């Protein structure tokens, strides 16, 4: 069967619509791109989404915690990401996390103790300090993301249940996208296409270089199907953990045996609801086999996991029941762009500065103690292909750095930048490759995105980074620097490379 092929007959497709900017994928990156483009002045935008709601993994995959939005006492991840929580905060039980006014607090031990039970809200490094990490209710976020789109209905046309499947190419230029829906196969023509599919569904058919999932040991090489339990008491569960550390360690180990893969009940915005995240190893979320097995294998063990937790920790789970199951696969990594710049661990270990920086984010990387790292525009700009941008979890990074860059904040940040860049290119009559990056950066700052080395950004952000040496006080960062210096000296010496003729 593997060698068989079906020759598709030539077909004439109707053009469903035409636009200036076509965003394929309404997840964190795509939704942000469309909103940012409209706010930057673009008027002819189409946002295409294969499901019936926006938000991708955040709303449909139930990745309901956004980590590391701050470093020390500064909120580095703002813009549309922080707007999510500003808009949700008046809604009861919609968000949970340390308030911006409290981040960085390291003198109030009672405050730190109060937030310690909520994973990610207290720093791993010393001195312990509060971190802006937010848990949210995914269904409330679905509603709010729709409201954001409706505020720009004069500029954005939304197409739900439409799956972008193939780029329309003229030479090396993307001219639009073919999509599938209940109405059949049709085309949309566009001046700029933003591939926000998360798996490079569009760019990997254009001739642009890309990488596939390569490292089976990383978080990105795992999949998930998240589900939630109601009728729990997370506060009591946390107190039980502290009082019974050996039993808790045993629970974690045996829970993986019961499920067949690592699973963990985590807090949510409500004390009586937990979400159960899981990690299926050596999985590629863009393959049929891995996606199918993740879905079925997870659901097959949900009842067993609930019964086990009831038995082992009745104080927290006695009345637990299946609340709901995420409507879509938890996708972490598959294909990723090989863009004009490929981010690596060195960007974290050496605090690399980029003239075309579009996001300055604290991340989950422990090399630099989660300090801000600069993401350049070139990391979402494909090689060899025109009229295309690729923000989101498939941005250009190697198989190590991608683990720290494919989370929701970085998807939103690069998506917001892509939308602004597309809008500026349309307004100026340039390509996205030749866009005026200074205009893009200034509009991002207008949209509440702090960027380094810009006179319009509060200097205290840079001063904080310099005060703490961009987090490069960790042993790992020091080792990487020492190794790099040793390698540099070795290459500059006259010592021949072992096993090689010195003339080479």
HUDA-V60379 format. One record per backbone hydrogen bond with DSSP energy under -1.0 kcal/mol. NH is the residue of the N-H (numbers start at 0). CO is the residue of the C=O. E is the energy in kcal/mol with one decimal. If there is no record, write none. Layout:
{{NH & CO & E} {NH & CO & E}}
This chain:
{{3 & 0 & -1.2} {15 & 186 & -2.9} {18 & 188 & -2.1} {19 & 43 & -2.0} {20 & 43 & -1.9} {21 & 191 & -2.8} {22 & 45 & -3.2} {23 & 193 & -2.7} {24 & 47 & -3.3} {30 & 26 & -2.8} {31 & 27 & -1.3} {32 & 28 & -2.2} {33 & 29 & -2.3} {34 & 30 & -2.3} {35 & 31 & -2.8} {36 & 32 & -2.4} {37 & 33 & -2.1} {38 & 34 & -2.4} {39 & 35 & -1.4} {40 & 37 & -1.5} {41 & 36 & -2.4} {44 & 154 & -2.6} {45 & 20 & -2.6} {46 & 156 & -2.6} {47 & 22 & -2.9} {48 & 158 & -2.8} {54 & 25 & -2.9} {57 & 54 & -1.9} {59 & 55 & -3.4} {60 & 55 & -1.1} {62 & 56 & -2.5} {63 & 61 & -1.8} {65 & 133 & -2.9} {68 & 131 & -2.4} {70 & 73 & -2.4} {73 & 70 & -1.9} {76 & 68 & -2.0} {78 & 447 & -1.9} {80 & 77 & -1.2} {82 & 78 & -1.7} {83 & 79 & -1.7} {85 & 81 & -2.0} {86 & 82 & -2.4} {87 & 83 & -1.8} {88 & 84 & -1.9} {90 & 87 & -2.1} {93 & 90 & -1.8} {95 & 134 & -2.3} {101 & 98 & -2.1} {103 & 129 & -2.8} {104 & 101 & -1.7} {108 & 106 & -1.2} {111 & 107 & -2.0} {112 & 108 & -2.7} {113 & 109 & -1.9} {114 & 110 & -1.5} {115 & 111 & -1.1} {117 & 114 & -1.6} {120 & 117 & -2.0} {122 & 128 & -2.7} {129 & 104 & -1.1} {130 & 120 & -2.5} {132 & 130 & -1.5} {133 & 65 & -2.1} {134 & 95 & -3.3} {135 & 63 & -2.0} {136 & 93 & -2.0} {140 & 136 & -1.8} {141 & 137 & -2.2} {142 & 138 & -1.6} {143 & 139 & -2.1} {144 & 140 & -2.9} {145 & 141 & -1.7} {146 & 142 & -2.1} {147 & 143 & -2.1} {148 & 144 & -1.6} {149 & 145 & -2.6} {150 & 146 & -1.6} {151 & 148 & -1.6} {152 & 149 & -1.4} {154 & 151 & -1.9} {155 & 151 & -2.5} {156 & 44 & -2.8} {158 & 46 & -3.0} {160 & 50 & -2.0} {161 & 48 & -2.4} {162 & 179 & -2.6} {164 & 177 & -2.8} {165 & 177 & -1.6} {167 & 175 & -2.8} {169 & 172 & -2.4} {172 & 169 & -1.9} {173 & 385 & -1.8} {174 & 167 & -3.6} {176 & 187 & -2.4} {177 & 165 & -3.5} {178 & 185 & -2.8} {179 & 162 & -2.2} {183 & 180 & -2.0} {185 & 178 & -2.4} {186 & 13 & -2.2} {187 & 176 & -2.3} {188 & 16 & -1.9} {189 & 174 & -2.3} {191 & 19 & -2.0} {192 & 386 & -2.7} {193 & 21 & -3.1} {194 & 388 & -2.9} {195 & 23 & -2.1} {195 & 193 & -1.1} {203 & 199 & -2.1} {204 & 201 & -1.9} {205 & 202 & -1.5} {210 & 335 & -3.2} {217 & 214 & -1.1} {220 & 217 & -1.1} {221 & 218 & -1.5} {222 & 279 & -1.4} {223 & 329 & -1.8} {226 & 275 & -1.2} {227 & 323 & -3.1} {228 & 273 & -2.5} {229 & 320 & -2.4} {231 & 271 & -1.7} {232 & 315 & -2.0} {233 & 270 & -2.4} {236 & 232 & -2.0} {237 & 233 & -2.6} {238 & 234 & -2.2} {239 & 235 & -2.3} {240 & 236 & -2.0} {241 & 237 & -2.1} {242 & 238 & -2.1} {243 & 239 & -1.9} {247 & 243 & -2.5} {248 & 244 & -2.2} {249 & 245 & -2.2} {250 & 246 & -2.5} {251 & 247 & -2.2} {252 & 248 & -1.9} {253 & 249 & -2.8} {254 & 250 & -2.5} {255 & 251 & -1.2} {256 & 252 & -1.0} {257 & 253 & -2.7} {258 & 254 & -2.4} {259 & 255 & -2.3} {263 & 276 & -2.3} {265 & 274 & -2.9} {272 & 269 & -1.4} {273 & 228 & -2.1} {274 & 265 & -1.9} {275 & 226 & -3.8} {276 & 263 & -1.9} {278 & 261 & -2.2} {279 & 222 & -2.7} {282 & 220 & -3.0} {284 & 332 & -1.4} {286 & 283 & -1.8} {290 & 286 & -2.3} {291 & 287 & -2.5} {292 & 288 & -2.6} {293 & 289 & -2.0} {294 & 290 & -1.8} {295 & 291 & -2.4} {296 & 292 & -2.6} {297 & 293 & -1.7} {298 & 294 & -2.1} {299 & 295 & -2.1} {300 & 297 & -1.5} {304 & 300 & -2.3} {305 & 301 & -2.3} {306 & 302 & -2.2} {307 & 303 & -2.2} {308 & 304 & -2.4} {309 & 305 & -2.2} {310 & 306 & -1.8} {311 & 307 & -2.7} {312 & 308 & -2.4} {315 & 312 & -1.3} {316 & 312 & -2.1} {317 & 313 & -1.9} {319 & 316 & -2.0} {320 & 229 & -2.0} {322 & 227 & -2.7} {323 & 227 & -1.2} {325 & 225 & -2.8} {327 & 59 & -1.8} {329 & 223 & -3.7} {335 & 210 & -2.3} {336 & 393 & -3.2} {337 & 208 & -2.1} {339 & 377 & -1.1} {339 & 380 & -2.1} {340 & 377 & -1.1} {342 & 395 & -1.9} {346 & 343 & -1.3} {348 & 344 & -2.3} {349 & 345 & -2.1} {356 & 353 & -1.3} {357 & 374 & -2.9} {358 & 374 & -1.2} {360 & 372 & -1.9} {369 & 364 & -2.7} {370 & 367 & -1.7} {372 & 360 & -2.5} {374 & 358 & -2.9} {376 & 355 & -2.3} {378 & 375 & -1.6} {379 & 376 & -2.1} {385 & 171 & -2.6} {388 & 192 & -1.9} {389 & 379 & -2.6} {394 & 391 & -1.7} {395 & 378 & -2.7} {397 & 342 & -2.8} {401 & 397 & -2.0} {402 & 399 & -1.4} {403 & 400 & -1.7} {405 & 401 & -1.1} {410 & 406 & -2.1} {411 & 407 & -2.7} {412 & 408 & -2.8} {413 & 409 & -2.4} {414 & 410 & -2.1} {415 & 411 & -3.0} {416 & 412 & -1.8} {417 & 413 & -2.2} {418 & 414 & -2.4} {419 & 415 & -2.0} {420 & 416 & -2.8} {421 & 417 & -2.5} {422 & 418 & -2.1} {423 & 419 & -2.6} {424 & 420 & -2.5} {425 & 421 & -2.2} {426 & 422 & -2.3} {427 & 423 & -2.5} {428 & 424 & -1.2} {429 & 424 & -1.8} {436 & 434 & -1.2} {439 & 435 & -1.9} {440 & 436 & -2.6} {441 & 437 & -2.3} {442 & 438 & -2.4} {443 & 439 & -2.3} {444 & 440 & -2.1} {445 & 441 & -2.0} {446 & 442 & -1.5} {447 & 444 & -1.7} {448 & 443 & -1.9} {456 & 453 & -2.2} {460 & 457 & -1.7} {462 & 458 & -2.5} {463 & 459 & -2.0} {464 & 460 & -1.8} {465 & 461 & -2.7} {466 & 462 & -2.6} {467 & 463 & -1.9} {468 & 465 & -1.3} {469 & 464 & -3.3} {470 & 467 & -2.2} {471 & 468 & -2.6} {477 & 473 & -2.2} {478 & 474 & -2.2} {479 & 475 & -2.4} {480 & 476 & -2.2} {481 & 477 & -2.4} {482 & 478 & -2.8} {483 & 479 & -2.1} {484 & 480 & -2.3} {485 & 481 & -2.3} {486 & 482 & -2.3} {487 & 483 & -2.3} {488 & 484 & -2.5} {489 & 485 & -2.2} {490 & 486 & -2.4} {491 & 487 & -1.7} {499 & 496 & -2.3} {503 & 500 & -2.4}}
